Amino acid sequence: MGRVKLKYFISIISGLIIGIIIGSSIIVALVSYRIDNYYEEIQKLNIDIEERDERLKKLEQSLNNQKLILKDIEIVLTHEEDEIDKITIEKYAKDKYLKLLGREVETIDVDIIEEIIDKRIFKIKNKEYQLKVTKIVLTDILKIWIETELIE
């Protein structure tokens, strides 16, 4: 009789331990997923803050100028890989064009704008992407469409 109670006690304890392990692993998976989403959002917001600060500085410098000036840069990225890689590539591309903010649109050469990013190879972690400019629209906002291609 004592052996039967011991077997039941051991099976109840082992079931309890297995349940705790499975439950805690599910909770860890859910929390890590939410942390990843928050991390991506924080990165996007930090990039937006940096861009707005830079744009504000350039606009304040050219406030007295009445001609058409470049006020903003928008990058439309075609990228099917990781979202964090996409954010990093967008930041890289915008950094290349930040010097154009505040300049007169008439003095900006569209061909040179294309050459800055077109056919560049961008490395992130262990991946290499080739960037290709597909379309450029230049008004008071510079809008550039870029496709990425993973290089094997």
N, C-alpha and C positions, 0 to 999 in steps of 0.2 A: 504494500500500500504506500509506503514511503517513497519507493522508487517511482511510482506513477505520478505522485504529487511533484516530485523533483523534475520529471520530464515535462510536465505541464508548465511548471515555473520557468524552466529553461526556454521552452518554446515561446512563452509569453514575453519574456525578457528579450529574446532574440528578435521577435516580431516588432517589439517596441523600438529596439535599436535600429532595425532596418527601416522602419517608418520614419524615425527621426532623420536618418541619413538621407532618405529619398526626399522628404519634405524640405530639409535644409538645402539640398542641391537645387530643388525647383525654385525656392525663394532666391537663392544666389543668382540663378539664371535670369529671373525676372528683374532683379535689382540691377544687374550688370547691363541688361538691355536698356533700361531707363537711363542709366548713367551714360551709356554711349550716345543716346539721343540728346541728352543735356549737353554733353561735350561738343557734339556737332553744332548745336544751337549757339553755344557760347562762342565757338570759333566764328560762326557767321556774324554774330553781333559784334565781336571785336573787329572783324574786317570792315563791317559797316561803319563803325565809329572811326576807324583810321581813315577810311575813304572820305567821310564827311568832314573830318578835321582838315585833311589835305585840300579838299575842294573849297572849304571856307577860306583857308589861307590864300589860295590862288585867286578866288573871287574878290577878296578884300584888296589884294594888290592891284587888280585891274578894274576896280570900281569906277575910277574916273574916266576910263576909256569907253567911248560911246559906240565903238564898232562891235560886230558880232564876235563874241569870244566863246571859247570852249568851256562849258560849265560842268560837264559830267562825262564819265566814261562808263559804258555798259558793255559787259562781256556776256555773250550768249554762247555757252559751251555745250557741245554735243559730246557727252561722255557717258558710257554705259558701265563703267567700273565703279569702284568704291566712292561713296559720297564725300569722304574726307579728302581723297585724292582730287576730286572735282573742285572742292573749295580751295585746295592748295594751288591748283593750276590756275583758277580764276584770279587768285591773289597775285600770283606770279605775273600773269598777263597784265593786270591792272597796274602793278608796280612798274612795268616797262613803259606804260603810257602816261604815268602821273606827271611827267615833265611837260606834257602838252597842255595841261589844265591852265586856264587863264590866258592862253595865247589867242591871237586873232585867227579865226577860221580860215581866212583868205591866205594866211602865210603857211598853213599846214599842207604838206604834200601827201596825198593819199597813197601814192606808190611807196613812199618811205614808211608810212604807217604799216602797210602790209608786210614789208620786208623785215620789220622788227621781230615779228613772231612767226611768220610763215616758214615752214619746213624746219623749225627748231626741234631739237630733241630735249625733252624735259625728263629728268630722272627723279623718281620718288621711291624711296626705300630700295627695293630690288627690281623695280619696274621702270621701263623706258617708254615714253610716249612721244610720238611725233605730232607736232601741232601744225594744223593747216588752216589758214584763213580762207573762208568761203565767201564772205560778204562784208563790206564796210559801208556804213552810212555816216556821213559827216555833216552835221548841222551844228547847233550849239551843244548837242550831245553826240559824242563819238560812240557809235554802236558797231561792235565787231562780232561776227559769228565765227567761231573757231571749232573745228572738229579735232578730236584726238584719236590717234591710232596706236594701239599697243604694239610695240616692237618686240618680237620674240627673240 
